[in-house]
Amino acid sequence: MGGPGGSFAEPDDLLVLGGEPGQGLAAEVGELRDCLLRCGQPFPELAVLERAEGPGPTAWRPVMPDDPRWLERCYDDESLVTQIAGTIVPRDVRGEIMRSPTSSRTLPSLVVRMLEDLQVDDGHKVQEIGTGYSTGLLCAARLGEDLVTSKEVDQDVAASAAVALGACGYFPELVVGDGLVGHPESAPYDRTIATCAVRDLPYAWVEQTKPGGLILATLCGWMYASELARLTVGKDGVAPGRFLGGRVAFMLARPHLPPDLGTLPDLDDADEQPTEIGADVLDDWSTRFVAQLAAPRAQRVSLELGGRTEHVLLGVDAGAWAALAQDDRGAWTVRQGGPARLRDDVAEHIA
């Protein structure tokens, strides 16, 4: 992340690992936590989608304000899905829907933890990428609405947030557009915070944050392991930092979502070889995060083929792939194809 070419994919530019892994969200009560108790009332317009119980693919069902469980769900310390498939909101759903979530209300304790990690002080000017719960806390806790600029890519989400914030008496600068380019019109900022995940840290955020200012963002690859990072902007345009730990996860910014898998390669078009590193190592969050450094554009899928499970890494853009499976004795084997050896690259980083 060192300059205009900084990228999640370049090991030489990566943040220094550090912080306190597993640092609890239930830390000491501070100013922001007191503020959350004072102003953390649910907005009357907020309807949510909850995961439906049952086997099979994940389904979602609406919880509307007239539902007896609604108030309790609003106060639950968990992420609440508020939009499906880019346009579908709870009031559009009758019964259940099996599509991917595209917007949510972040669990309140994580919002507070992130605002504490942002180290906001009196008089600081803050740029926020993603409008919602944290926008109100930024206004209420310390800064006031005149020092908060929030940018939201989804026009419907932005409109709903504006109504909710206005109902609470807050009218910060709200902008609709691509948050990855920031909002240079109101720059420079003392702090930049993102409530979406990014695969590559946008250098526009560095340019729009003052020297000595902080950027707080979640970095995530296409294997969906992520970490919260805090960077300090230097006078030379370099922004070093460190990961803070805690396995923080957000939905990827929409321009950073992976491409469709398309037509799968012929997984038999390669020789099978034994390997000591099986696909199960990627079940570990931290290991998978490191693996993404080796294969930043690879996706991970599992397929049932020929009576066994194939664990496949796919680099859709380049056409590289690796398929791992267990034989009858439980030993792992690998087949690789395309212009790169994804399994070898990953093994080199995680060994």
HELIX and SHEET records of a PDB file:
HELIX    1   1 PRO A   11  ASP A   13  5                                   3    
HELIX    2   2 GLU A   31  CYS A   39  1                                   9    
HELIX    3   3 TRP A   70  TYR A   75  1                                   6    
HELIX    4   4 PRO A   90  ASP A   92  5                                   3    
HELIX    5   5 PRO A  108  ASP A  117  1                                  10    
HELIX    6   6 TYR A  133  LEU A  138  1                                   6    
HELIX    7   7 CYS A  139  LEU A  143  3                                   5    
HELIX    8   8 GLU A  145  LEU A  147  5                                   3    
HELIX    9   9 GLN A  155  ALA A  167  1                                  13    
HELIX   10  10 GLY A  179  VAL A  181  5                                   3    
HELIX   11  11 PRO A  184  SER A  186  5                                   3    
HELIX   12  12 TYR A  203  GLU A  207  1                                   5    
HELIX   13  13 ARG A  254  HIS A  256  5                                   3    
HELIX   14  14 ALA A  279  ASP A  283  5                                   5    
HELIX   15  15 TRP A  285  ALA A  294  1                                  10    
HELIX   16  16 LEU A  342  ILE A  350  1                                   9    
SHEET    1   A 2 VAL A  48  ARG A  51  0                                        
SHEET    2   A 2 TRP A  60  VAL A  63 -1                                        
SHEET    1   B 2 LEU A  80  ILE A  84  0                                        
SHEET    2   B 2 PRO A 101  ARG A 105 -1                                        
SHEET    1   C 7 GLU A 173  VAL A 176  0                                        
SHEET    2   C 7 VAL A 148  GLU A 152  1                                        
SHEET    3   C 7 VAL A 126  ILE A 129  1                                        
SHEET    4   C 7 TYR A 189  VAL A 198  1                                        
SHEET    5   C 7 THR A 209  CYS A 220  1                                        
SHEET    6   C 7 SER A 226  THR A 232 -1                                        
SHEET    7   C 7 GLY A 241  PHE A 243 -1                                        
SHEET    1   D 5 GLN A 273  PRO A 274  0                                        
SHEET    2   D 5 TRP A 332  GLY A 337 -1                                        
SHEET    3   D 5 ALA A 320  GLN A 326 -1                                        
SHEET    4   D 5 ARG A 308  GLY A 315 -1                                        
SHEET    5   D 5 GLN A 299  LEU A 305 -1                                        
END                                                                             
